Amino acid sequence: MSKPYEPTTNYHSGSPATTATPTTDVENPTPGVGLGVSEITRRWKREDLLKRGSLIARGLALFFSLLSFIIMGSNKHGDWKNFDKYEEYRYLLAIAILSTLYTGGQALRHVNAIWNGKWIFEQRISAMVDFLGDQVVAYLLISSASSAIPLTNRMREGQDNIFTDSSASAISMSFFAFLSLALSAVVSGYKLSTQSYI
C-alpha cells in the first residue's frame, strides 16, 4: 500500500511513467555555455569592421579630394586656359579644399579613436556629426562636379588640350571622392541607427 504523500510508480516497461523526461525551468531558462560570449565577440568584430571600413572610406575620400584640389589648382596654362577664369572651376576647387580638410580631420579623429580607444565626443554626438558631415560634403562634391561637367564638355567640343584634360581629371577625382564619402555616409547612418537614445 502506498502512502498518500509518495507518488505511485508504474513498473510496466512500456509505460510513459518510466521514461525519463528532462525538466526545464520555463521561467528561468539557463543559457548555453558559449551563447553569450559568441554574441559579444560577433558584435565586437562587427563594430571593429565598421570602424575600419569608415576609416578606409574617409581615407579614400581624402586621397581623391586632395588629388582634385592639386590637379585643379595647378591647371594654369596661360591666356584662357587658367582655371580661375571660370566660376565653375573655382567652385570645384573650393569644394575640393573643403572636402580635403573635412576628410583629413575625420580620418585623424578616427585614427586617434582606434589607436587610443577613446572618442573625442560622446558616441551619439560623434555618430550624428559623422552622418551629417558626410552627407553635406558628399552633396557639395557631386554639386561641384556636376556644375563643371557642362563647361568642360563645351570646351572639349571646340578643342581638346591639356587644360580640358586636367579639368576632366579633377572632375573625375571629385566624383570618386563623392562615391567614397557616400559609402562612408552609409556606414555612418548605420552606426547612427544602432545608437541607444535612452
LINJO-V714654 format. One record per run of one state. SS is the DSSP state (alpha for helix, beta for strand, coil for the rest). FROM is the first residue (numbers start at 1). TO is the last residue. Records with the same first field share a line. If there is no record, write none. Layout:
BEGIN
SS = FROM-TO / FROM-TO
END
This chain:
BEGIN
coil = 1-34 / 74-75 / 77-81 / 86-86 / 117-122 / 159-161 / 194-198
alpha = 35-73 / 83-85 / 87-116 / 123-158 / 162-193
beta = 76-76 / 82-82
END
